[in-house]
Amino acid sequence: MDVIKISTPFIKLQQLLKFADVVSDGSDAKILITEGFVFVNGEKEIRRGRKIYPEDNVFVEFEGQKISLKVVGEDN
């Protein structure tokens, strides 16, 4: 599981996927999210603008790859 540290109260899901280098641009993030390959805290998430807070877990599974992200705040 990769730990992603953010310095803001939250980050939008699409931005997180770019920030964590899961995708190279917003259009790739949009496809992954809207096609149902992204889960937040165990629930499928299809909203690109979903706010992701410290302690949230994001899981992405596509083309045989499995990526787990744990979001933490600056104080961690």
All heavy atoms as a GROMACS GRO file, in nm:
protein
  606
    1MET      N    1   0.085  -0.118   0.000
    1MET     CA    2   0.000   0.000   0.000
    1MET      C    3   0.090   0.124   0.000
    1MET      O    4   0.178   0.137   0.083
    1MET     CB    5  -0.091   0.000   0.123
    1MET     CG    6  -0.178   0.122   0.132
    1MET     SD    7  -0.293   0.123   0.271
    1MET     CE    8  -0.407  -0.004   0.220
    2ASP      N    9   0.064   0.214  -0.093
    2ASP     CA   10   0.138   0.340  -0.101
    2ASP      C   11   0.071   0.443  -0.011
    2ASP      O   12  -0.052   0.455  -0.010
    2ASP     CB   13   0.142   0.394  -0.244
    2ASP     CG   14   0.224   0.307  -0.337
    2ASP    OD1   15   0.319   0.243  -0.289
    2ASP    OD2   16   0.195   0.305  -0.457
    3VAL      N   17   0.150   0.516   0.063
    3VAL     CA   18   0.099   0.622   0.149
    3VAL      C   19   0.115   0.755   0.075
    3VAL      O   20   0.223   0.788   0.028
    3VAL     CB   21   0.175   0.627   0.284
    3VAL    CG1   22   0.130   0.744   0.368
    3VAL    CG2   23   0.156   0.496   0.358
    4ILE      N   24   0.004   0.828   0.063
    4ILE     CA   25   0.003   0.956  -0.006
    4ILE      C   26  -0.025   1.064   0.097
    4ILE      O   27  -0.131   1.065   0.160
    4ILE     CB   28  -0.104   0.960  -0.117
    4ILE    CG1   29  -0.086   0.842  -0.215
    4ILE    CG2   30  -0.103   1.093  -0.188
    4ILE    CD1   31   0.046   0.842  -0.289
    5LYS      N   32   0.069   1.154   0.114
    5LYS     CA   33   0.056   1.261   0.212
    5LYS      C   34   0.001   1.386   0.142
    5LYS      O   35   0.055   1.428   0.039
    5LYS     CB   36   0.190   1.293   0.276
    5LYS     CG   37   0.182   1.389   0.392
    5LYS     CD   38   0.316   1.409   0.457
    5LYS     CE   39   0.351   1.287   0.538
    5LYS     NZ   40   0.463   1.309   0.630
    6ILE      N   41  -0.107   1.442   0.199
    6ILE     CA   42  -0.163   1.565   0.144
    6ILE      C   43  -0.151   1.676   0.248
    6ILE      O   44  -0.153   1.650   0.368
    6ILE     CB   45  -0.309   1.548   0.098
    6ILE    CG1   46  -0.402   1.507   0.213
    6ILE    CG2   47  -0.317   1.448  -0.017
    6ILE    CD1   48  -0.550   1.507   0.177
    7SER      N   49  -0.138   1.800   0.200
    7SER     CA   50  -0.121   1.913   0.290
    7SER      C   51  -0.248   1.997   0.300
    7SER      O   52  -0.248   2.103   0.361
    7SER     CB   53  -0.005   2.000   0.243
    7SER     OG   54  -0.030   2.047   0.112
    8THR      N   55  -0.355   1.950   0.238
    8THR     CA   56  -0.484   2.020   0.240
    8THR      C   57  -0.585   1.932   0.314
    8THR      O   58  -0.560   1.813   0.335
    8THR     CB   59  -0.532   2.045   0.095
    8THR    OG1   60  -0.537   1.919   0.026
    8THR    CG2   61  -0.436   2.138   0.021
    9PRO      N   62  -0.700   1.987   0.352
    9PRO     CA   63  -0.798   1.906   0.426
    9PRO      C   64  -0.850   1.787   0.344
    9PRO      O   65  -0.886   1.684   0.402
    9PRO     CB   66  -0.911   2.004   0.455
    9PRO     CG   67  -0.850   2.139   0.447
    9PRO     CD   68  -0.739   2.128   0.346
   10PHE      N   69  -0.854   1.800   0.213
   10PHE     CA   70  -0.900   1.691   0.127
   10PHE      C   71  -0.839   1.709  -0.012
   10PHE      O   72  -0.782   1.813  -0.043
   10PHE     CB   73  -1.053   1.686   0.117
   10PHE     CG   74  -1.113   1.807   0.050
   10PHE    CD1   75  -1.127   1.811  -0.088
   10PHE    CD2   76  -1.155   1.916   0.124
   10PHE    CE1   77  -1.181   1.922  -0.151
   10PHE    CE2   78  -1.210   2.026   0.063
   10PHE     CZ   79  -1.222   2.030  -0.076
   11ILE      N   80  -0.853   1.605  -0.094
   11ILE     CA   81  -0.812   1.610  -0.234
   11ILE      C   82  -0.922   1.539  -0.313
   11ILE      O   83  -0.978   1.440  -0.266
   11ILE     CB   84  -0.673   1.545  -0.256
   11ILE    CG1   85  -0.624   1.565  -0.399
   11ILE    CG2   86  -0.675   1.399  -0.216
   11ILE    CD1   87  -0.478   1.523  -0.419
   12LYS      N   88  -0.952   1.589  -0.430
   12LYS     CA   89  -1.054   1.524  -0.512
   12LYS      C   90  -0.996   1.397  -0.572
   12LYS      O   91  -0.876   1.388  -0.600
   12LYS     CB   92  -1.104   1.618  -0.620
   12LYS     CG   93  -1.184   1.733  -0.562
   12LYS     CD   94  -1.245   1.819  -0.669
   12LYS     CE   95  -1.327   1.931  -0.603
   12LYS     NZ   96  -1.384   2.019  -0.704
   13LEU      N   97  -1.082   1.298  -0.590
   13LEU     CA   98  -1.038   1.166  -0.634
   13LEU      C   99  -0.958   1.173  -0.764
   13LEU      O  100  -0.852   1.112  -0.775
   13LEU     CB  101  -1.160   1.074  -0.651
   13LEU     CG  102  -1.132   0.932  -0.695
   13LEU    CD1  103  -1.035   0.861  -0.601
   13LEU    CD2  104  -1.263   0.854  -0.705
   14GLN      N  105  -1.006   1.245  -0.862
   14GLN     CA  106  -0.936   1.256  -0.989
   14GLN      C  107  -0.796   1.316  -0.969
   14GLN      O  108  -0.698   1.267  -1.026
   14GLN     CB  109  -1.017   1.340  -1.087
   14GLN     CG  110  -0.952   1.352  -1.224
   14GLN     CD  111  -1.045   1.418  -1.325
   14GLN    OE1  112  -1.165   1.421  -1.307
   14GLN    NE2  113  -0.988   1.470  -1.431
   15GLN      N  114  -0.785   1.416  -0.885
   15GLN     CA  115  -0.656   1.478  -0.857
   15GLN      C  116  -0.563   1.382  -0.785
   15GLN      O  117  -0.442   1.379  -0.810
   15GLN     CB  118  -0.675   1.604  -0.773
   15GLN     CG  119  -0.747   1.715  -0.845
   15GLN     CD  120  -0.784   1.829  -0.752
   15GLN    OE1  121  -0.813   1.807  -0.634
   15GLN    NE2  122  -0.785   1.950  -0.805
   16LEU      N  123  -0.619   1.303  -0.694
   16LEU     CA  124  -0.538   1.206  -0.620
   16LEU      C  125  -0.475   1.105  -0.715
   16LEU      O  126  -0.356   1.073  -0.702
   16LEU     CB  127  -0.624   1.133  -0.517
   16LEU     CG  128  -0.553   1.018  -0.445
   16LEU    CD1  129  -0.442   1.069  -0.355
   16LEU    CD2  130  -0.652   0.934  -0.367
   17LEU      N  131  -0.551   1.055  -0.810
   17LEU     CA  132  -0.497   0.956  -0.903
   17LEU      C  133  -0.382   1.013  -0.985
   17LEU      O  134  -0.285   0.944  -1.014
   17LEU     CB  135  -0.607   0.902  -0.993
   17LEU     CG  136  -0.718   0.824  -0.922
   17LEU    CD1  137  -0.820   0.774  -1.024
   17LEU    CD2  138  -0.663   0.708  -0.841
   18LYS      N  139  -0.392   1.140  -1.021
   18LYS     CA  140  -0.282   1.205  -1.093
   18LYS      C  141  -0.164   1.229  -0.999
   18LYS      O  142  -0.049   1.201  -1.034
   18LYS     CB  143  -0.327   1.337  -1.156
   18LYS     CG  144  -0.425   1.319  -1.270
   18LYS     CD  145  -0.452   1.447  -1.346
   18LYS     CE  146  -0.521   1.550  -1.259
   18LYS     NZ  147  -0.559   1.671  -1.332
   19PHE      N  148  -0.190   1.281  -0.879
   19PHE     CA  149  -0.086   1.311  -0.781
   19PHE      C  150  -0.006   1.186  -0.743
   19PHE      O  151   0.115   1.192  -0.725
   19PHE     CB  152  -0.151   1.373  -0.657
   19PHE     CG  153  -0.055   1.414  -0.550
   19PHE    CD1  154   0.030   1.521  -0.568
   19PHE    CD2  155  -0.052   1.346  -0.429
   19PHE    CE1  156   0.119   1.560  -0.469
   19PHE    CE2  157   0.035   1.384  -0.328
   19PHE     CZ  158   0.121   1.491  -0.349
   20ALA      N  159  -0.074   1.073  -0.734
   20ALA     CA  160  -0.009   0.946  -0.696
   20ALA      C  161   0.053   0.874  -0.815
   20ALA      O  162   0.102   0.763  -0.801
   20ALA     CB  163  -0.110   0.856  -0.627
   21ASP      N  164   0.048   0.934  -0.933
   21ASP     CA  165   0.102   0.876  -1.056
   21ASP      C  166   0.036   0.745  -1.097
   21ASP      O  167   0.098   0.659  -1.159
   21ASP     CB  168   0.254   0.856  -1.046
   21ASP     CG  169   0.330   0.987  -1.050
   21ASP    OD1  170   0.284   1.081  -1.119
   21ASP    OD2  171   0.434   0.996  -0.983
   22VAL      N  172  -0.091   0.731  -1.060
   22VAL     CA  173  -0.168   0.616  -1.106
   22VAL      C  174  -0.203   0.635  -1.254
   22VAL      O  175  -0.203   0.541  -1.332
   22VAL     CB  176  -0.297   0.597  -1.023
   22VAL    CG1  177  -0.384   0.486  -1.079
   22VAL    CG2  178  -0.260   0.569  -0.878
   23VAL      N  179  -0.230   0.760  -1.292
   23VAL     CA  180  -0.258   0.797  -1.430
   23VAL      C  181  -0.173   0.918  -1.466
   23VAL      O  182  -0.124   0.990  -1.379
   23VAL     CB  183  -0.408   0.832  -1.452
   23VAL    CG1  184  -0.496   0.711  -1.427
   23VAL    CG2  185  -0.449   0.947  -1.363
   24SER      N  186  -0.159   0.943  -1.596
   24SER     CA  187  -0.077   1.056  -1.640
   24SER      C  188  -0.157   1.184  -1.661
   24SER      O  189  -0.102   1.292  -1.657
   24SER     CB  190  -0.002   1.020  -1.767
   24SER     OG  191  -0.092   0.985  -1.870
   25ASP      N  192  -0.287   1.170  -1.685
   25ASP     CA  193  -0.367   1.290  -1.706
   25ASP      C  194  -0.512   1.269  -1.661
   25ASP      O  195  -0.553   1.158  -1.631
   25ASP     CB  196  -0.361   1.339  -1.851
   25ASP     CG  197  -0.410   1.236  -1.950
   25ASP    OD1  198  -0.512   1.170  -1.925
   25ASP    OD2  199  -0.348   1.223  -2.057
   26GLY      N  200  -0.586   1.378  -1.660
   26GLY     CA  201  -0.723   1.375  -1.611
   26GLY      C  202  -0.816   1.288  -1.691
   26GLY      O  203  -0.909   1.228  -1.636
   27SER      N  204  -0.793   1.278  -1.822
   27SER     CA  205  -0.883   1.196  -1.902
   27SER      C  206  -0.869   1.048  -1.869
   27SER      O  207  -0.967   0.975  -1.869
   27SER     CB  208  -0.860   1.221  -2.052
   27SER     OG  209  -0.729   1.183  -2.090
   28ASP      N  210  -0.747   1.005  -1.837
   28ASP     CA  211  -0.728   0.865  -1.795
   28ASP      C  212  -0.794   0.840  -1.660
   28ASP      O  213  -0.855   0.735  -1.639
   28ASP     CB  214  -0.579   0.831  -1.786
   28ASP     CG  215  -0.511   0.825  -1.921
   28ASP    OD1  216  -0.580   0.808  -2.024
   28ASP    OD2  217  -0.387   0.838  -1.926
   29ALA      N  218  -0.784   0.937  -1.570
   29ALA     CA  219  -0.849   0.924  -1.439
   29ALA      C  220  -1.000   0.916  -1.456
   29ALA      O  221  -1.066   0.833  -1.393
   29ALA     CB  222  -0.812   1.042  -1.350
   30LYS      N  223  -1.054   0.999  -1.543
   30LYS     CA  224  -1.199   0.999  -1.568
   30LYS      C  225  -1.245   0.861  -1.615
   30LYS      O  226  -1.347   0.809  -1.566
   30LYS     CB  227  -1.233   1.104  -1.672
   30LYS     CG  228  -1.380   1.107  -1.708
   30LYS     CD  229  -1.408   1.209  -1.817
   30LYS     CE  230  -1.555   1.204  -1.858
   30LYS     NZ  231  -1.585   1.299  -1.965
   31ILE      N  232  -1.172   0.800  -1.704
   31ILE     CA  233  -1.208   0.668  -1.757
   31ILE      C  234  -1.207   0.564  -1.645
   31ILE      O  235  -1.302   0.488  -1.629
   31ILE     CB  236  -1.116   0.628  -1.872
   31ILE    CG1  237  -1.141   0.718  -1.993
   31ILE    CG2  238  -1.134   0.480  -1.908
   31ILE    CD1  239  -1.038   0.705  -2.103
   32LEU      N  240  -1.098   0.561  -1.567
   32LEU     CA  241  -1.090   0.462  -1.458
   32LEU      C  242  -1.205   0.476  -1.360
   32LEU      O  243  -1.265   0.377  -1.318
   32LEU     CB  244  -0.958   0.477  -1.382
   32LEU     CG  245  -0.832   0.424  -1.447
   32LEU    CD1  246  -0.713   0.447  -1.355
   32LEU    CD2  247  -0.844   0.277  -1.481
   33ILE      N  248  -1.235   0.600  -1.325
   33ILE     CA  249  -1.339   0.624  -1.225
   33ILE      C  250  -1.477   0.591  -1.280
   33ILE      O  251  -1.553   0.516  -1.219
   33ILE     CB  252  -1.332   0.770  -1.175
   33ILE    CG1  253  -1.199   0.794  -1.103
   33ILE    CG2  254  -1.450   0.801  -1.083
   33ILE    CD1  255  -1.166   0.940  -1.079
   34THR      N  256  -1.510   0.646  -1.397
   34THR     CA  257  -1.646   0.627  -1.450
   34THR      C  258  -1.672   0.484  -1.496
   34THR      O  259  -1.787   0.441  -1.501
   34THR     CB  260  -1.675   0.725  -1.565
   34THR    OG1  261  -1.579   0.707  -1.669
   34THR    CG2  262  -1.672   0.868  -1.516
   35GLU      N  263  -1.566   0.409  -1.526
   35GLU     CA  264  -1.583   0.270  -1.567
   35GLU      C  265  -1.590   0.175  -1.448
   35GLU      O  266  -1.605   0.054  -1.465
   35GLU     CB  267  -1.470   0.228  -1.662
   35GLU     CG  268  -1.472   0.300  -1.795
   35GLU     CD  269  -1.592   0.264  -1.882
   35GLU    OE1  270  -1.631   0.145  -1.883
   35GLU    OE2  271  -1.646   0.355  -1.947
   36GLY      N  272  -1.574   0.227  -1.326
   36GLY     CA  273  -1.593   0.145  -1.206
   36GLY      C  274  -1.470   0.069  -1.158
   36GLY      O  275  -1.483  -0.030  -1.087
   37PHE      N  276  -1.350   0.118  -1.191
   37PHE     CA  277  -1.227   0.051  -1.148
   37PHE      C  278  -1.170   0.107  -1.019
   37PHE      O  279  -1.064   0.064  -0.974
   37PHE     CB  280  -1.120   0.062  -1.258
   37PHE     CG  281  -1.157  -0.008  -1.385
   37PHE    CD1  282  -1.183   0.064  -1.501
   37PHE    CD2  283  -1.165  -0.146  -1.390
   37PHE    CE1  284  -1.216   0.000  -1.619
   37PHE    CE2  285  -1.199  -0.212  -1.508
   37PHE     CZ  286  -1.225  -0.138  -1.622
   38VAL      N  287  -1.238   0.204  -0.957
   38VAL     CA  288  -1.185   0.271  -0.839
   38VAL      C  289  -1.280   0.251  -0.721
   38VAL      O  290  -1.402   0.264  -0.735
   38VAL     CB  291  -1.166   0.423  -0.866
   38VAL    CG1  292  -1.112   0.493  -0.743
   38VAL    CG2  293  -1.073   0.445  -0.985
   39PHE      N  294  -1.222   0.219  -0.606
   39PHE     CA  295  -1.297   0.197  -0.484
   39PHE      C  296  -1.242   0.288  -0.374
   39PHE      O  297  -1.120   0.302  -0.362
   39PHE     CB  298  -1.285   0.051  -0.439
   39PHE     CG  299  -1.340  -0.045  -0.540
   39PHE    CD1  300  -1.267  -0.083  -0.651
   39PHE    CD2  301  -1.468  -0.096  -0.524
   39PHE    CE1  302  -1.319  -0.170  -0.744
   39PHE    CE2  303  -1.522  -0.184  -0.618
   39PHE     CZ  304  -1.446  -0.221  -0.728
   40VAL      N  305  -1.331   0.348  -0.296
   40VAL     CA  306  -1.292   0.431  -0.182
   40VAL      C  307  -1.349   0.366  -0.057
   40VAL      O  308  -1.470   0.345  -0.047
   40VAL     CB  309  -1.344   0.576  -0.198
   40VAL    CG1  310  -1.310   0.658  -0.075
   40VAL    CG2  311  -1.287   0.640  -0.324
   41ASN      N  312  -1.260   0.332   0.033
   41ASN     CA  313  -1.299   0.266   0.158
   41ASN      C  314  -1.388   0.144   0.132
   41ASN      O  315  -1.487   0.120   0.200
   41ASN     CB  316  -1.368   0.365   0.252
   41ASN     CG  317  -1.276   0.479   0.291
   41ASN    OD1  318  -1.156   0.461   0.304
   41ASN    ND2  319  -1.333   0.596   0.308
   42GLY      N  320  -1.353   0.067   0.029
   42GLY     CA  321  -1.423  -0.057  -0.002
   42GLY      C  322  -1.547  -0.043  -0.088
   42GLY      O  323  -1.607  -0.143  -0.125
   43GLU      N  324  -1.588   0.078  -0.121
   43GLU     CA  325  -1.709   0.102  -0.201
   43GLU      C  326  -1.672   0.154  -0.339
   43GLU      O  327  -1.588   0.244  -0.351
   43GLU     CB  328  -1.799   0.205  -0.132
   43GLU     CG  329  -1.844   0.167   0.007
   43GLU     CD  330  -1.948   0.058   0.007
   43GLU    OE1  331  -2.029   0.054  -0.088
   43GLU    OE2  332  -1.950  -0.023   0.102
   44LYS      N  333  -1.735   0.100  -0.443
   44LYS     CA  334  -1.711   0.150  -0.578
   44LYS      C  335  -1.747   0.297  -0.585
   44LYS      O  336  -1.851   0.338  -0.535
   44LYS     CB  337  -1.793   0.072  -0.680
   44LYS     CG  338  -1.761   0.108  -0.824
   44LYS     CD  339  -1.846   0.033  -0.923
   44LYS     CE  340  -1.807  -0.114  -0.923
   44LYS     NZ  341  -1.875  -0.189  -1.029
   45GLU      N  342  -1.659   0.376  -0.647
   45GLU     CA  343  -1.682   0.520  -0.657
   45GLU      C  344  -1.672   0.564  -0.804
   45GLU      O  345  -1.573   0.536  -0.870
   45GLU     CB  346  -1.578   0.596  -0.575
   45GLU     CG  347  -1.599   0.745  -0.572
   45GLU     CD  348  -1.737   0.784  -0.524
   45GLU    OE1  349  -1.767   0.765  -0.405
   45GLU    OE2  350  -1.816   0.833  -0.606
   46ILE      N  351  -1.778   0.629  -0.852
   46ILE     CA  352  -1.780   0.673  -0.992
   46ILE      C  353  -1.785   0.825  -1.006
   46ILE      O  354  -1.800   0.877  -1.115
   46ILE     CB  355  -1.896   0.609  -1.070
   46ILE    CG1  356  -2.030   0.645  -1.008
   46ILE    CG2  357  -1.878   0.458  -1.079
   46ILE    CD1  358  -2.151   0.605  -1.092
   47ARG      N  359  -1.768   0.896  -0.894
   47ARG     CA  360  -1.767   1.043  -0.896
   47ARG      C  361  -1.623   1.093  -0.896
   47ARG      O  362  -1.549   1.071  -0.800
   47ARG     CB  363  -1.841   1.100  -0.775
   47ARG     CG  364  -1.988   1.063  -0.772
   47ARG     CD  365  -2.051   1.108  -0.643
   47ARG     NE  366  -1.993   1.027  -0.533
   47ARG     CZ  367  -2.005   1.057  -0.404
   47ARG    NH1  368  -2.068   1.165  -0.367
   47ARG    NH2  369  -1.952   0.977  -0.313
   48ARG      N  370  -1.584   1.164  -1.002
   48ARG     CA  371  -1.446   1.216  -1.012
   48ARG      C  372  -1.416   1.317  -0.903
   48ARG      O  373  -1.304   1.328  -0.857
   48ARG     CB  374  -1.423   1.281  -1.148
   48ARG     CG  375  -1.432   1.184  -1.262
   48ARG     CD  376  -1.410   1.253  -1.394
   48ARG     NE  377  -1.522   1.343  -1.422
   48ARG     CZ  378  -1.514   1.455  -1.492
   48ARG    NH1  379  -1.398   1.493  -1.542
   48ARG    NH2  380  -1.619   1.529  -1.514
   49GLY      N  381  -1.517   1.392  -0.861
   49GLY     CA  382  -1.498   1.497  -0.764
   49GLY      C  383  -1.512   1.454  -0.620
   49GLY      O  384  -1.511   1.538  -0.530
   50ARG      N  385  -1.524   1.326  -0.595
   50ARG     CA  386  -1.536   1.275  -0.458
   50ARG      C  387  -1.421   1.327  -0.374
   50ARG      O  388  -1.304   1.318  -0.414
   50ARG     CB  389  -1.536   1.122  -0.460
   50ARG     CG  390  -1.505   1.053  -0.328
   50ARG     CD  391  -1.626   1.050  -0.236
   50ARG     NE  392  -1.594   0.993  -0.107
   50ARG     CZ  393  -1.617   0.868  -0.071
   50ARG    NH1  394  -1.676   0.785  -0.154
   50ARG    NH2  395  -1.584   0.825   0.049
   51LYS      N  396  -1.452   1.383  -0.259
   51LYS     CA  397  -1.348   1.435  -0.171
   51LYS      C  398  -1.286   1.320  -0.093
   51LYS      O  399  -1.356   1.241  -0.030
   51LYS     CB  400  -1.406   1.538  -0.075
   51LYS     CG  401  -1.450   1.665  -0.145
   51LYS     CD  402  -1.510   1.763  -0.048
   51LYS     CE  403  -1.556   1.888  -0.121
   51LYS     NZ  404  -1.623   1.982  -0.029
   52ILE      N  405  -1.154   1.314  -0.099
   52ILE     CA  406  -1.079   1.211  -0.029
   52ILE      C  407  -1.007   1.279   0.087
   52ILE      O  408  -0.933   1.376   0.068
   52ILE     CB  409  -0.977   1.143  -0.123
   52ILE    CG1  410  -1.047   1.088  -0.249
   52ILE    CG2  411  -0.900   1.035  -0.050
   52ILE    CD1  412  -1.154   0.984  -0.222
   53TYR      N  413  -1.030   1.228   0.206
   53TYR     CA  414  -0.975   1.286   0.328
   53TYR      C  415  -0.864   1.198   0.384
   53TYR      O  416  -0.857   1.078   0.352
   53TYR     CB  417  -1.086   1.301   0.433
   53TYR     CG  418  -1.194   1.398   0.392
   53TYR    CD1  419  -1.308   1.353   0.326
   53TYR    CD2  420  -1.182   1.532   0.419
   53TYR    CE1  421  -1.408   1.441   0.288
   53TYR    CE2  422  -1.281   1.623   0.382
   53TYR     CZ  423  -1.393   1.576   0.316
   53TYR     OH  424  -1.490   1.665   0.277
   54PRO      N  425  -0.778   1.255   0.472
   54PRO     CA  426  -0.680   1.171   0.540
   54PRO      C  427  -0.750   1.052   0.607
   54PRO      O  428  -0.861   1.065   0.658
   54PRO     CB  429  -0.618   1.265   0.643
   54PRO     CG  430  -0.628   1.400   0.577
   54PRO     CD  431  -0.762   1.396   0.507
   55GLU      N  432  -0.686   0.939   0.602
   55GLU     CA  433  -0.732   0.810   0.653
   55GLU      C  434  -0.822   0.736   0.556
   55GLU      O  435  -0.863   0.623   0.584
   55GLU     CB  436  -0.800   0.822   0.790
   55GLU     CG  437  -0.712   0.887   0.896
   55GLU     CD  438  -0.573   0.824   0.909
   55GLU    OE1  439  -0.562   0.700   0.906
   55GLU    OE2  440  -0.476   0.900   0.921
   56ASP      N  441  -0.856   0.795   0.441
   56ASP     CA  442  -0.931   0.722   0.338
   56ASP      C  443  -0.836   0.628   0.264
   56ASP      O  444  -0.717   0.656   0.249
   56ASP     CB  445  -0.995   0.818   0.237
   56ASP     CG  446  -1.124   0.881   0.288
   56ASP    OD1  447  -1.181   0.830   0.386
   56ASP    OD2  448  -1.166   0.981   0.228
   57ASN      N  449  -0.891   0.517   0.220
   57ASN     CA  450  -0.816   0.420   0.141
   57ASN      C  451  -0.877   0.414   0.001
   57ASN      O  452  -0.999   0.405  -0.013
   57ASN     CB  453  -0.824   0.280   0.204
   57ASN     CG  454  -0.754   0.276   0.338
   57ASN    OD1  455  -0.637   0.304   0.347
   57ASN    ND2  456  -0.828   0.244   0.442
   58VAL      N  457  -0.791   0.420  -0.100
   58VAL     CA  458  -0.836   0.414  -0.238
   58VAL      C  459  -0.770   0.294  -0.304
   58VAL      O  460  -0.650   0.271  -0.290
   58VAL     CB  461  -0.798   0.544  -0.314
   58VAL    CG1  462  -0.837   0.535  -0.460
   58VAL    CG2  463  -0.865   0.664  -0.248
   59PHE      N  464  -0.850   0.215  -0.373
   59PHE     CA  465  -0.802   0.094  -0.440
   59PHE      C  466  -0.841   0.102  -0.587
   59PHE      O  467  -0.954   0.135  -0.620
   59PHE     CB  468  -0.867  -0.030  -0.375
   59PHE     CG  469  -0.824  -0.159  -0.435
   59PHE    CD1  470  -0.698  -0.210  -0.412
   59PHE    CD2  471  -0.909  -0.230  -0.517
   59PHE    CE1  472  -0.658  -0.330  -0.467
   59PHE    CE2  473  -0.870  -0.350  -0.573
   59PHE     CZ  474  -0.744  -0.401  -0.548
   60VAL      N  475  -0.744   0.076  -0.674
   60VAL     CA  476  -0.766   0.079  -0.818
   60VAL      C  477  -0.724  -0.056  -0.875
   60VAL      O  478  -0.616  -0.105  -0.845
   60VAL     CB  479  -0.684   0.191  -0.887
   60VAL    CG1  480  -0.711   0.195  -1.036
   60VAL    CG2  481  -0.711   0.326  -0.822
   61GLU      N  482  -0.812  -0.115  -0.956
   61GLU     CA  483  -0.779  -0.242  -1.019
   61GLU      C  484  -0.819  -0.235  -1.166
   61GLU      O  485  -0.936  -0.217  -1.199
   61GLU     CB  486  -0.853  -0.357  -0.952
   61GLU     CG  487  -0.813  -0.492  -1.007
   61GLU     CD  488  -0.872  -0.608  -0.928
   61GLU    OE1  489  -0.955  -0.584  -0.838
   61GLU    OE2  490  -0.834  -0.720  -0.957
   62PHE      N  491  -0.718  -0.244  -1.254
   62PHE     CA  492  -0.742  -0.243  -1.398
   62PHE      C  493  -0.626  -0.309  -1.470
   62PHE      O  494  -0.513  -0.304  -1.424
   62PHE     CB  495  -0.764  -0.100  -1.450
   62PHE     CG  496  -0.641  -0.014  -1.446
   62PHE    CD1  497  -0.570   0.013  -1.562
   62PHE    CD2  498  -0.597   0.042  -1.328
   62PHE    CE1  499  -0.456   0.093  -1.558
   62PHE    CE2  500  -0.484   0.122  -1.323
   62PHE     CZ  501  -0.414   0.148  -1.439
   63GLU      N  502  -0.658  -0.375  -1.579
   63GLU     CA  503  -0.558  -0.444  -1.663
   63GLU      C  504  -0.461  -0.528  -1.581
   63GLU      O  505  -0.341  -0.527  -1.604
   63GLU     CB  506  -0.484  -0.342  -1.749
   63GLU     CG  507  -0.571  -0.271  -1.848
   63GLU     CD  508  -0.497  -0.170  -1.933
   63GLU    OE1  509  -0.376  -0.150  -1.912
   63GLU    OE2  510  -0.561  -0.111  -2.021
   64GLY      N  511  -0.512  -0.598  -1.482
   64GLY     CA  512  -0.429  -0.686  -1.400
   64GLY      C  513  -0.347  -0.616  -1.293
   64GLY      O  514  -0.277  -0.681  -1.216
   65GLN      N  515  -0.353  -0.485  -1.288
   65GLN     CA  516  -0.280  -0.410  -1.185
   65GLN      C  517  -0.371  -0.384  -1.066
   65GLN      O  518  -0.490  -0.358  -1.083
   65GLN     CB  519  -0.231  -0.277  -1.240
   65GLN     CG  520  -0.132  -0.287  -1.351
   65GLN     CD  521  -0.087  -0.149  -1.397
   65GLN    OE1  522  -0.128  -0.047  -1.344
   65GLN    NE2  523  -0.002  -0.146  -1.497
   66LYS      N  524  -0.313  -0.389  -0.947
   66LYS     CA  525  -0.386  -0.356  -0.825
   66LYS      C  526  -0.304  -0.252  -0.750
   66LYS      O  527  -0.189  -0.276  -0.715
   66LYS     CB  528  -0.405  -0.480  -0.738
   66LYS     CG  529  -0.492  -0.585  -0.804
   66LYS     CD  530  -0.508  -0.706  -0.717
   66LYS     CE  531  -0.595  -0.809  -0.788
   66LYS     NZ  532  -0.615  -0.929  -0.705
   67ILE      N  533  -0.366  -0.136  -0.728
   67ILE     CA  534  -0.297  -0.025  -0.663
   67ILE      C  535  -0.376   0.016  -0.540
   67ILE      O  536  -0.496   0.044  -0.549
   67ILE     CB  537  -0.283   0.094  -0.760
   67ILE    CG1  538  -0.206   0.051  -0.885
   67ILE    CG2  539  -0.217   0.213  -0.691
   67ILE    CD1  540  -0.216   0.146  -1.001
   68SER      N  541  -0.309   0.018  -0.425
   68SER     CA  542  -0.372   0.059  -0.300
   68SER      C  543  -0.306   0.187  -0.252
   68SER      O  544  -0.183   0.195  -0.245
   68SER     CB  545  -0.356  -0.049  -0.193
   68SER     OG  546  -0.426  -0.164  -0.228
   69LEU      N  547  -0.388   0.285  -0.217
   69LEU     CA  548  -0.339   0.413  -0.169
   69LEU      C  549  -0.401   0.444  -0.033
   69LEU      O  550  -0.522   0.430  -0.016
   69LEU     CB  551  -0.375   0.526  -0.266
   69LEU     CG  552  -0.333   0.509  -0.410
   69LEU    CD1  553  -0.395   0.618  -0.497
   69LEU    CD2  554  -0.182   0.511  -0.423
   70LYS      N  555  -0.320   0.484   0.062
   70LYS     CA  556  -0.366   0.529   0.193
   70LYS      C  557  -0.334   0.678   0.201
   70LYS      O  558  -0.219   0.717   0.187
   70LYS     CB  559  -0.293   0.454   0.304
   70LYS     CG  560  -0.315   0.510   0.442
   70LYS     CD  561  -0.430   0.445   0.507
   70LYS     CE  562  -0.441   0.491   0.652
   70LYS     NZ  563  -0.568   0.459   0.705
   71VAL      N  564  -0.435   0.761   0.221
   71VAL     CA  565  -0.416   0.905   0.226
   71VAL      C  566  -0.397   0.946   0.372
   71VAL      O  567  -0.473   0.904   0.459
   71VAL     CB  568  -0.537   0.979   0.164
   71VAL    CG1  569  -0.519   1.128   0.175
   71VAL    CG2  570  -0.554   0.936   0.018
   72VAL      N  571  -0.293   1.024   0.396
   72VAL     CA  572  -0.264   1.074   0.530
   72VAL      C  573  -0.246   1.225   0.525
   72VAL      O  574  -0.215   1.281   0.420
   72VAL     CB  575  -0.140   1.008   0.593
   72VAL    CG1  576  -0.159   0.859   0.609
   72VAL    CG2  577  -0.015   1.038   0.513
   73GLY      N  578  -0.265   1.289   0.639
   73GLY     CA  579  -0.245   1.432   0.649
   73GLY      C  580  -0.100   1.465   0.674
   73GLY      O  581  -0.016   1.378   0.694
   74GLU      N  582  -0.070   1.592   0.672
   74GLU     CA  583   0.066   1.640   0.687
   74GLU      C  584   0.128   1.602   0.820
   74GLU      O  585   0.248   1.583   0.831
   74GLU     CB  586   0.068   1.792   0.674
   74GLU     CG  587   0.168   1.840   0.576
   74GLU     CD  588   0.161   1.990   0.557
   74GLU    OE1  589   0.103   2.062   0.640
   74GLU    OE2  590   0.217   2.034   0.458
   75ASP      N  591   0.046   1.589   0.923
   75ASP     CA  592   0.099   1.559   1.056
   75ASP      C  593   0.136   1.414   1.076
   75ASP      O  594   0.188   1.376   1.180
   75ASP     CB  595  -0.001   1.603   1.164
   75ASP     CG  596  -0.139   1.541   1.144
   75ASP    OD1  597  -0.174   1.509   1.031
   75ASP    OD2  598  -0.211   1.527   1.244
   76ASN      N  599   0.112   1.328   0.978
   76ASN     CA  600   0.148   1.184   0.989
   76ASN      C  601   0.281   1.158   0.927
   76ASN      O  602   0.330   1.207   0.840
   76ASN     CB  603   0.042   1.097   0.926
   76ASN     CG  604  -0.088   1.098   1.005
   76ASN    OD1  605  -0.102   1.175   1.099
   76ASN    ND2  606  -0.178   1.015   0.966
   0.00000   0.00000   0.00000
